[in-house]
Amino acid sequence: MSRSAREVATTVAELFTGVFDQLAAWRAPIEQVIAASPEVRPAELDTTVADLVMPRIVEDDPLLVGAGFIADGEIVRGRDVHFAWWLGPLDANPVLGSTTEPTRLDLTTRGYTEYLRDFRALEWYAIPATTRHAHVTGPYVDHLCTCDYILTLTMPVHARTGVGDDARMVGVVGADVAVRRLEQELLAVFLDAPEPLALVNADGRVVLSTEPTLQVGQLAATWAEEEPCPGTPFRVLVAPEASASK
């Protein structure tokens, strides 16, 4: 039995809701560590984050290619930028080569990370800081880690950093999903629909598609029919010719 566009959209929503639920589960322990001290020791924070994210990036055929916590530099002792971020095993990566074990993102080994000094202006940080809600950035080519198309899901982390202080944003917890891995998860569902479909983000950029003329990252024209993916910024577009024939 073929699937309707609405059923496909529901499947997409369920997948991303699962990742958002995971970020929410990681958020509370990180908030506890930060709230316990006005100036967090990097090693303590890193250990907490690694214990949380490592099981998800080393599981068999992981959905997440990387995950961790990016801290507001003011809360980590002696740091203006602090990435507690780990990458899962990578195949033929142009930056790291092929890896069989998880690796810590080390900014000191990258020669093009100066833009991260102003990381608060980057979409994956700035939007959660403004809206106080989770956000999806991408698809975009990740030149920092994977050199491949990814989606970055981030969620704000808030904590009280002083006696009597109100909780403030102290960073974002996040995860990266490679588009090619997302295709493995969803393409069969999209192909099960009777018409060509495309998954696009809020800006109309293609994430995946069964319409051969639409490539990842391309802006898709507004099609006659679409289905929102509840709880996410994504929409499933239905090919115009299919809509017109109904």
N, C-alpha and C positions, 0 to 999 in steps of 0.2 A: 504493500500500500504506500502510495506516495505521500509526502508531507506537504502541508500548506505552508505558506510564508509565515503565518502566525505561529505555527508549531516550531518552525526553524528559529524564529525570533525568541521564542520561549526557551529553547535549548541554549541559545547564546546567552540569554539572561541568567540562566541557571549556572553556567560555567563561570561567568564573571562575578556573580553573587558569591560563589564559593571562594573566590580569591579575596573579595572584600571581607567576607567573614573571617578569613585567615588573618588579614591585616588587623582587624578589630581584636582578634584574640591575642595577637602579639603586642598590641598597643598598651594594654593594662600593665604587664610586667615591666615594660620600659618606663612607663610613667611612674611606677613605684620606685624604681632605682633613682630616677632623677629627683623625685620629690624628697627622697631620703637625705639629700645633701645639697647645699647651695652651690657646690662646685664638684661636679662629677669627675671621678678618676676614669681616664680613658679605658684602662684595662678592665675595670668593673663593668662598664657599659658594654664593651666589646664582648666580654664573656656572656653577658645576659643575652645580647642580640644573637650571637653565634649559636647558643643553645636553643634559641627559638627557631631560627631559620634553617639551620643546617639539615634537619631531618627532611624538609620539603625539597631541598635542592639536590639531595643525594638519593632520593627514592628512585625506584625503577621508572625509567622514562618520565622524568619530572616535567610538569607543566611549566614550572618557574625556572628561568635560566639564571636568575639572580634575585637576591632579596636582602633587605637590611633596614638600617635606620640612618638618616642623615640629620645630624644634630645642629641646632643653632650654635654657632661657635662660642657664644657667651657662656654656655653652661658646662663646657668641657674644659677642664683645667689645662691651660697652656695651648689651647687650640683656637684658631679662628675659623677653620673648616674641619669638620670631623665626619668621615664616612665610615660607619660600621656596616660594611656591605660585602657580601660574599657571592661568588659566581660558582655555578655548578660546573661539572665537566663539560668541556667544549670540544667540538670537532673542527679541526683545520681552521682555527681562528687566526686571522692575520696579525693580531696583537699579541696573543698569548701562545699561539700554536695549539696543538691538540693537548688537552689535559684530561687526566683520568680521575683526578681528585678535585674537590672544591678549592678555590683560591680566594684569598682576601684581595679586594680592590685596593691597590697601593698607588695613591696619587703621585708619589715621589718617582715612580717609574714611568710616568707619562709626561711627554714633553709639550702637551697641548692642553693643559688643564687650567690655565690662568683664568679662563672664563668662569670657573667654578668659585673663584673668590667672591663673585657676586651671585652666588647660587640662589639667593632669596628672590632674584628677579626672574629665574627660570620657571617655565610653566608648571613643572611637576611639584614645585614648592610654592610658587606665588598663588596659584589658584586655590589650593587647600588653605593657605594662610588667609585669603580673602573671604572665602565662602564658609570655612570651617567644616567642609564636607570632603569626602573622598573624590578623587579625580583620576581620569585616564588621559595620559599624554601619548599622542601618536596616532597612527604609525609613523615612525621616523627611524632613520638610520643611526644606530648607536655607535658613534665613533670612539667612545670611551672604553667600551668593553667588548662587545660582540661583533662590531662592524657588520651588522645585519639589521633588518627591519624588526623593531620591537614595539611593544606597548608597555608603558610604565604606569602602574597603578600606585597611587600614593594616598595616604590618609594622615590628617594632622594629629600630632601628639601634643597633649596639653598637660601641664603639671604646675603645682605651686612650688616656686623656687626659693621662697623665704617665708618667715613667720608672718601670718596675716595677709600675705599676698594672694591675689586672685590667680586662678590658673591661667597660664598664658601658653601660647604655642612655643614649643621647644624643639620642634623638628617634624619630620615626616617619616613614617614607616612605609615601606614600599616593596614592590616586587616587579620584576620584568618578565614579560611573556614574549617569546620570539614568535613572529608572525608565521614562520614556517612550522613551528610546533602547534600553533593554533589551527593551522590548516589540517594537520594530522587529526586533530580533535574534532573539527567541525566540517571538513570538506565533504565527507560522505553524507552528512545530514543535508547539506546544501544541494548535493547532486541527487538526493532523493526527492527533491521537488520537481514538479513537471515543467517548470519554466526556469530560465536562467535567473540567478539571484546575485546580489552583491551586498556585502556587509560594509557599511560606511560609518565613519565617526560623525560627531556633531557638525563638523565642517564639510561633510560630504566627501571626505577622502576615503578611498577604498582600502579596506583591511584584507578582505578576500573576496573572490568572485568566481562564479561559474560562467560568466560572460567573457569570452576570450579577449575581447578588445579592452577590457578594464584591468589595469595592472595595479599592484600595491602602491599606495601613495598618490595615485591619480585622483583628480577631482572628478566625481561622477556627476553627470547631468541629472536634474531632478526627473525621476521616473514617475509614471502615472500612478503607481501604487507603491505603498511602503508600509512596513510594520515596525513599530518601535520595539526595542528590546527592553522590557520593564526594568527599572532600577539601574540602567546603564545609559551612556550617551550614544549608543549605537542604534542604527536602523537597518532593517533588511529591505532592500529595494527589489522590486519585481520588474523584469525586462518589459519595456513598452509594448513590444509586439505581442508578448504573452497577455498583457492586460487588455490590449485592443481586441484580441480574439475571443474574449469571454462574452 
